[in-house]
C-alpha cells in the first residue's frame, strides 16, 4: 500500500460516484492516503464491495476546471470546492 505524508486537514461534504449512482458522504478531516478515500466508497456503496480483495477499483477525480477525470493517486489532489 502506498502512503504519503500529505495531510488533508478539512472535513466536509464529498460526492462519490460509482457507475451511475452518486452518493453524498462526509469527508473526514485528517485524511492522509488514498486508502481512506477507498474506505469512503466501501462504506457508501457496501453492496458493490462484497469481497474487498477482489474489488480493487481505480478511483478517479474530476478536474472541474476542464471536466477531465484522472486517477486519484494522492489525496493532495482533493481540494475544497
C-alpha positions as CSV (number, residue, x, y, z in Angstrom):
1,X,0.0,0.0,0.0
2,X,1.3,3.5,-0.9
3,X,1.2,6.0,1.9
4,X,2.4,9.6,1.6
5,X,3.0,12.4,4.1
6,X,0.3,14.8,2.9
7,X,-2.4,15.6,5.5
8,X,-5.9,16.6,4.3
9,X,-6.9,18.9,7.1
10,X,-10.6,19.9,6.5
11,X,-13.8,17.9,6.7
12,X,-16.8,18.5,4.5
13,X,-19.3,17.0,2.1
14,X,-18.0,15.0,-0.8
15,X,-19.9,13.4,-3.7
16,X,-18.9,9.9,-4.7
17,X,-20.0,8.2,-7.9
18,X,-19.9,4.5,-8.6
19,X,-21.2,3.8,-12.1
20,X,-24.4,5.8,-12.5
21,X,-25.0,6.0,-8.8
22,X,-24.0,9.2,-6.8
23,X,-24.0,9.4,-3.0
24,X,-23.2,12.2,-0.6
25,X,-20.7,11.4,2.1
26,X,-18.8,13.2,4.8
27,X,-15.1,13.7,4.1
28,X,-13.3,13.4,7.4
29,X,-10.6,15.8,8.3
30,X,-7.2,14.3,8.8
31,X,-7.1,12.1,5.7
32,X,-3.6,11.2,4.6
33,X,-3.9,8.5,2.0
34,X,-5.9,7.1,-0.9
35,X,-6.9,4.0,1.1
36,X,-9.0,6.3,3.3
37,X,-10.9,7.5,0.2
38,X,-11.4,3.9,-0.9
39,X,-12.9,3.2,2.5
40,X,-15.4,6.0,2.0
41,X,-16.5,4.3,-1.2
42,X,-16.8,1.0,0.5
43,X,-19.0,2.5,3.3
44,X,-21.1,4.5,0.8
45,X,-21.6,1.6,-1.6
46,X,-21.5,-1.6,0.5
47,X,-23.4,-3.6,-2.0
48,X,-20.7,-3.0,-4.6
49,X,-17.8,-4.3,-2.4
50,X,-18.7,-7.8,-1.3
51,X,-15.1,-9.1,-1.2
52,X,-12.6,-6.2,-0.6
53,X,-9.6,-8.1,-2.0
54,X,-11.4,-8.9,-5.3
55,X,-12.9,-5.5,-5.8
56,X,-9.9,-3.2,-6.1
57,X,-11.3,-0.4,-8.2
58,X,-9.4,2.6,-9.5
59,X,-10.6,5.9,-8.0
60,X,-10.9,8.9,-10.4
61,X,-11.2,12.5,-9.5
62,X,-12.7,15.2,-11.7
63,X,-10.8,18.3,-12.5
64,X,-13.7,20.8,-12.5
65,X,-11.7,23.4,-14.4
66,X,-11.7,21.3,-17.6
67,X,-14.1,18.4,-16.8
68,X,-11.5,15.7,-17.2
69,X,-11.3,12.7,-14.9
70,X,-7.9,11.3,-13.8
71,X,-6.7,8.6,-11.4
72,X,-6.5,9.7,-7.8
73,X,-3.1,8.5,-6.6
74,X,-2.6,11.1,-3.8
75,X,-5.1,12.8,-1.5
76,X,-3.3,16.2,-2.0
77,X,-5.3,16.4,-5.3
78,X,-8.7,16.5,-3.4
79,X,-9.5,20.2,-2.9
80,X,-12.1,22.1,-1.1
81,X,-14.9,23.1,-3.6
